[in-house]
């Protein structure tokens, strides 16, 4: 079963609720298949998860990538993740701050 099929069956639309299950999948999926796989995983969920919550999932992943790995490619990937969060929620202060801190490091 694909991750997206699993997500459609197992994720319940909870509005402003918790998305810890999705969040727990982020880093392992990223490590196994890369950021494009994470984006593909979330695509079918885009209309079920509020934009602010979706951005939070990306922000958490970006932080995990930047803390977990310290290479230049990891920094580039984390930057792309934070930029995706800002595409979803352009006014998200956490994403703006995380991107600013990552670029400054």
C-alpha positions in Angstrom: 0.0 0.0 0.0 1.4 3.4 -0.9 1.8 6.1 1.8 -0.9 8.2 0.2 -3.4 5.3 0.2 -2.5 4.6 3.8 -3.0 8.3 4.6 -6.4 8.4 3.0 -7.6 5.5 5.0 -6.0 6.3 8.3 -6.0 10.1 8.7 -9.2 11.6 10.0 -10.1 15.1 9.2 -9.8 16.8 12.6 -9.7 20.4 11.6 -7.4 22.1 14.1 -6.6 18.8 15.9 -3.3 17.0 16.1 -1.5 15.6 13.1 1.2 13.7 15.0 0.8 10.5 12.9 1.6 12.6 9.7 4.4 14.3 11.6 6.0 11.0 12.7 6.1 9.8 9.0 8.0 12.9 7.8 11.6 12.2 8.6 11.6 8.4 7.9 9.9 9.0 4.6 12.3 11.9 3.8 15.4 9.7 4.7 14.1 6.8 2.6 12.7 8.6 -0.5 13.5 12.3 -0.3 11.6 15.5 0.0 9.6 15.0 -3.2 8.1 11.8 -1.7 7.1 13.8 1.4 5.4 16.4 -0.8 3.7 13.6 -2.8 2.5 12.0 0.5 0.9 15.3 1.6 -0.7 16.2 -1.8 -3.8 14.2 -1.4 -4.3 15.5 2.1 -4.0 19.1 1.1 -7.8 19.7 1.2 -8.3 17.8 4.5 -5.6 19.5 6.6 -5.9 23.2 7.4 -3.1 25.3 5.7 -1.6 26.4 9.0 -1.4 22.8 10.2 0.1 21.6 6.9 2.7 24.3 7.1 3.5 23.2 10.7 4.2 19.7 9.4 6.7 21.0 6.8 8.3 23.3 9.4 8.8 20.3 11.8 10.4 18.4 8.9 12.7 21.3 8.0 13.9 21.6 11.6 14.4 17.8 11.8 16.5 17.8 8.6 18.6 20.8 9.7 19.2 19.3 13.2 19.7 15.7 12.1 22.1 16.4 9.3 24.7 19.1 8.9 25.8 18.9 5.3 25.3 21.6 2.7 22.8 19.4 0.9 20.8 19.0 4.1 20.8 22.8 4.5 19.5 23.1 0.9 16.8 20.5 1.5 15.7 22.2 4.8 15.6 25.5 3.0 13.3 24.0 0.3 11.1 22.5 3.1 10.7 25.9 4.8 10.0 27.6 1.5 7.3 25.0 0.8 5.8 25.8 4.2 5.7 29.5 3.2 4.1 28.7 -0.1 1.3 27.0 1.9 1.1 29.7 4.6 2.9 32.8 3.5 2.4 34.7 6.7 3.7 31.9 8.9 6.1 33.5 11.4 7.7 30.2 12.5 8.6 29.3 8.9 9.9 32.8 8.2 12.1 32.7 11.4 13.3 29.1 10.7 14.3 30.0 7.2 16.0 33.2 8.4 18.0 31.3 11.0 18.9 28.5 8.6 20.3 31.0 6.1 22.2 32.8 8.8 23.9 29.6 10.0 
